[in-house]
Amino acid sequence: MVDMSPAEFEDAVRDALDEIPDELAEMMDNVVVLVEDAPPEGEVDLLGLYEGTPLTERGEFWAAGSLPDRITIFRLPTLAVCDSREDVVEEVAVTVVHEIAHHFGIDDERLHELGWD
């Protein structure tokens, strides 16, 4: 397990978000990115989670009273699967892209086809 403080991990997530192309970042709508130490109970290997309604499924009345979508990146499982700080930075970047893709309506199968395992 890599030793990385919560603040350092949050910096890695922030850096990954900064790498998202401006055109895509501008298209993201009503979504918040959070960092938590651990995933929901029973999901020990989960590195990230998208919760919300993908942009492709939103109708014209979707926004009425809707809470922001949530992308959560989980620190402890990420640190557990990485061998170095460089691995953590890379894994965080991949996880952030993966969860943002879900916000855009791209499912796991398509992500796999695109090489984002």
C-alpha positions as CSV (number, residue, x, y, z in Angstrom):
1,M,0.0,0.0,0.0
2,V,1.3,3.4,-0.9
3,D,1.5,6.0,1.9
4,M,-0.3,9.2,0.7
5,S,-2.1,11.7,2.9
6,P,-5.7,12.7,2.2
7,A,-4.4,16.2,1.1
8,E,-1.9,14.7,-1.3
9,F,-4.5,12.3,-2.7
10,E,-7.0,15.2,-3.2
11,D,-4.2,17.1,-5.1
12,A,-3.8,14.0,-7.4
13,V,-7.6,14.1,-8.1
14,R,-7.5,17.9,-8.7
15,D,-4.6,17.4,-11.1
16,A,-6.5,14.7,-12.9
17,L,-9.5,17.0,-13.3
18,D,-7.2,19.8,-14.6
19,E,-6.2,17.4,-17.4
20,I,-9.7,17.0,-18.7
21,P,-9.9,18.9,-22.0
22,D,-11.7,22.2,-21.6
23,E,-14.3,21.3,-24.2
24,L,-15.4,18.3,-22.1
25,A,-15.2,20.1,-18.8
26,E,-17.5,22.8,-20.1
27,M,-20.0,20.1,-21.1
28,M,-20.2,18.6,-17.7
29,D,-23.4,19.7,-16.0
30,N,-24.5,19.7,-12.4
31,V,-21.8,17.3,-11.2
32,V,-19.6,17.4,-8.1
33,V,-16.3,15.4,-7.6
34,L,-15.6,14.2,-4.1
35,V,-12.9,12.2,-2.4
36,E,-13.6,9.7,0.3
37,D,-11.4,7.2,2.1
38,A,-13.5,4.1,1.7
39,P,-16.2,2.9,-0.8
40,P,-19.6,1.7,0.3
41,E,-19.7,-1.4,2.5
42,G,-19.1,-4.6,0.4
43,E,-17.4,-2.7,-2.4
44,V,-13.8,-2.9,-1.1
45,D,-12.2,-2.9,-4.6
46,L,-14.1,0.1,-5.9
47,L,-11.8,2.9,-6.9
48,G,-14.5,5.4,-8.1
49,L,-18.2,5.7,-8.3
50,Y,-20.6,7.8,-10.5
51,E,-24.0,8.4,-9.0
52,G,-26.5,10.4,-11.0
53,T,-28.3,10.7,-14.3
54,P,-26.0,10.6,-17.3
55,L,-26.3,13.5,-19.7
56,T,-27.6,11.2,-22.4
57,E,-30.6,10.3,-20.2
58,R,-31.7,13.7,-19.0
59,G,-35.0,15.0,-20.3
60,E,-36.2,18.5,-20.4
61,F,-37.7,18.3,-16.9
62,W,-34.6,16.6,-15.4
63,A,-33.2,19.7,-13.7
64,A,-36.3,20.5,-11.7
65,G,-35.2,19.8,-8.1
66,S,-32.3,17.5,-9.1
67,L,-29.3,17.3,-6.8
68,P,-25.9,17.3,-8.5
69,D,-24.5,14.1,-9.8
70,R,-21.7,12.7,-7.7
71,I,-18.3,11.3,-8.8
72,T,-16.5,9.9,-5.8
73,I,-12.9,8.8,-5.9
74,F,-11.9,6.4,-3.1
75,R,-8.5,6.9,-1.5
76,L,-7.7,3.7,0.4
77,P,-8.6,1.1,-2.3
78,T,-6.6,3.2,-4.8
79,L,-3.6,3.3,-2.5
80,A,-3.9,-0.5,-1.9
81,V,-3.7,-1.4,-5.6
82,C,-0.7,0.9,-6.4
83,D,3.0,0.3,-5.9
84,S,4.2,3.9,-6.0
85,R,3.1,7.5,-5.9
86,E,3.4,7.6,-9.7
87,D,1.1,4.6,-9.9
88,V,-1.4,6.4,-7.7
89,V,-1.4,9.5,-9.9
90,E,-1.9,7.4,-13.0
91,E,-4.7,5.3,-11.4
92,V,-6.5,8.4,-10.2
93,A,-6.3,9.9,-13.7
94,V,-7.8,6.8,-15.2
95,T,-10.5,6.5,-12.5
96,V,-11.5,10.2,-13.0
97,V,-11.8,9.7,-16.8
98,H,-13.7,6.5,-16.2
99,E,-16.3,8.2,-13.9
100,I,-16.6,11.3,-16.1
101,A,-17.3,9.0,-19.0
102,H,-20.3,7.6,-17.0
103,H,-21.5,11.2,-16.6
104,F,-21.5,11.4,-20.4
105,G,-23.4,8.1,-20.7
106,I,-20.5,5.9,-21.7
107,D,-20.9,2.4,-20.1
108,D,-18.2,0.0,-18.8
109,E,-18.3,-2.1,-22.0
110,R,-17.6,0.8,-24.2
111,L,-14.8,2.1,-21.9
112,H,-13.3,-1.4,-22.1
113,E,-13.5,-1.3,-26.0
114,L,-11.7,2.1,-25.8
115,G,-8.9,0.7,-23.6
116,W,-10.0,2.4,-20.3
117,D,-10.0,-0.7,-18.1
